Amino acid sequence: MKAHRQSKIRQIIENQVIETQEDLAAALRARDIEVTQATVSRDIKDMQLVKIPYGNGKYRYAYPVDSQSLHSEDRMQRIFKEMVKKIDYSENIIGIKTLPGTANSVCIALDNARWPEIIGTVAGDDTILAVIKHSGMVEEIATKLESMSMGLKG
């Protein structure tokens, strides 16, 4: 079922503009594939889909150009600068607020950085929670993330 669904996702994003997880879920349902937002989110992460600009300040889902660019520090900084609005933390969790619909792209970039201090991440539509191994490291990691998103919007 998962392989079939992801095959359909590949066809959909190659043949139409998909801006949001909701758009993708609707396109799948139109093909008689019932999904939840959580399933679509996991598929996007599993398939390593990214959001790319396509005009008028809009973004759409696509496959990364190559695996080298997927893991580059420059790409991560560009994503953070363009999509991250606010970073805050408490105890051993960092909260990252993004533009609507871009949390998954930011989360993928963060996951692909493979920072050993980060145990794992969870992305919603516009919020990411990153779990840090030790609470003593959280401020340092949050500062590092903030430095990548210079010019944060209120």
C-alpha positions in Angstrom: 0.0 0.0 0.0 2.8 2.5 1.0 4.7 1.7 -2.2 1.6 2.2 -4.4 0.7 5.5 -2.6 4.2 6.8 -3.0 4.2 5.9 -6.6 1.1 7.9 -7.0 2.6 10.8 -5.1 5.6 10.7 -7.5 3.2 10.9 -10.5 1.2 13.7 -8.9 4.1 16.0 -8.2 5.7 15.4 -11.6 2.5 16.3 -13.4 0.8 19.1 -11.3 1.7 21.9 -9.0 1.3 20.7 -5.4 1.8 23.6 -2.9 0.6 22.0 0.4 0.2 18.7 2.1 -3.6 19.3 1.9 -3.3 19.7 -1.9 -1.4 16.4 -2.1 -3.9 14.6 0.2 -6.8 15.9 -2.0 -5.0 14.8 -5.2 -4.5 11.3 -3.7 -8.2 11.1 -2.6 -9.2 12.1 -6.2 -7.4 8.9 -7.2 -9.3 6.9 -4.6 -6.4 6.7 -2.1 -7.6 7.7 1.4 -4.9 9.3 3.5 -4.5 11.4 6.6 -2.4 14.5 6.8 0.0 12.6 9.1 0.5 9.9 6.4 1.1 12.5 3.7 3.6 14.2 6.0 5.5 10.9 6.6 5.5 10.1 2.8 6.9 13.5 2.0 9.7 12.9 4.6 10.3 9.3 3.4 10.5 10.5 -0.2 12.7 13.4 0.7 10.5 15.8 -1.2 11.4 19.5 -0.9 9.7 22.8 -1.7 11.0 24.8 -4.6 10.0 28.2 -5.8 7.9 28.3 -8.9 7.0 31.9 -9.2 5.1 34.8 -7.5 6.6 33.8 -4.2 5.0 30.4 -4.2 6.5 27.0 -3.5 5.7 23.6 -4.7 6.8 20.0 -3.8 9.5 18.4 -5.9 12.3 16.0 -5.7 15.7 17.4 -4.7 18.0 18.1 -7.7 20.7 15.8 -6.3 21.6 14.2 -3.0 24.7 16.5 -2.6 22.5 19.6 -2.6 20.1 17.9 -0.2 22.8 17.8 2.4 24.6 21.0 1.8 25.1 23.6 4.5 24.4 26.4 2.0 21.0 24.8 1.1 20.1 24.5 4.8 20.9 28.1 5.4 18.9 29.3 2.4 15.9 27.2 3.5 16.1 28.6 7.1 16.5 32.2 5.9 13.6 31.9 3.5 11.1 29.8 5.6 11.8 30.1 9.3 10.0 32.8 11.2 10.9 32.2 14.9 13.0 29.9 17.0 12.4 29.3 20.7 13.2 26.6 23.2 12.4 25.1 26.6 14.2 22.3 28.5 15.5 20.0 25.7 13.0 21.0 22.9 13.5 23.6 20.3 10.3 25.0 18.6 10.8 26.3 15.1 7.9 28.3 13.5 7.9 28.4 9.7 5.9 29.9 6.9 2.7 28.0 6.4 3.2 24.7 4.6 7.0 24.8 4.8 7.8 23.0 8.1 8.4 19.7 6.3 11.0 21.2 4.0 12.8 22.8 6.9 12.5 19.6 9.0 14.0 17.5 6.1 17.0 19.9 5.8 17.5 19.7 9.6 17.3 15.9 9.6 19.7 15.6 6.7 22.2 17.8 8.6 22.5 14.8 10.9 23.5 16.9 13.9 24.4 14.4 16.7 22.9 16.7 19.3 19.4 16.3 17.8 17.6 13.0 18.7 14.7 13.6 16.3 12.2 16.1 14.8 8.5 16.3 14.2 7.0 18.6 11.6 3.5 19.9 11.3 2.3 22.5 8.7 4.2 25.5 10.2 5.9 24.2 13.3 8.8 21.9 14.0 9.7 20.3 17.4 13.4 19.2 17.6 14.3 17.1 20.6 17.9 17.8 21.8 19.9 15.1 23.7 20.8 17.2 26.7 19.0 20.3 27.9 22.4 21.9 28.5 22.9 21.9 24.7 19.6 23.4 23.7 20.6 27.1 23.9 23.7 26.5 21.8 21.7 24.6 19.1 19.0 27.2 19.1 21.6 29.9 18.6 23.2 28.0 15.8 19.8 27.6 14.1 19.0 31.3 14.6 22.3 32.3 13.0 21.2 30.4 9.9 18.0 32.2 9.7 19.4 35.8 10.1 16.6 38.3 9.6 13.9 36.4 11.4 10.5 37.8 10.9 8.8 38.6 14.2 
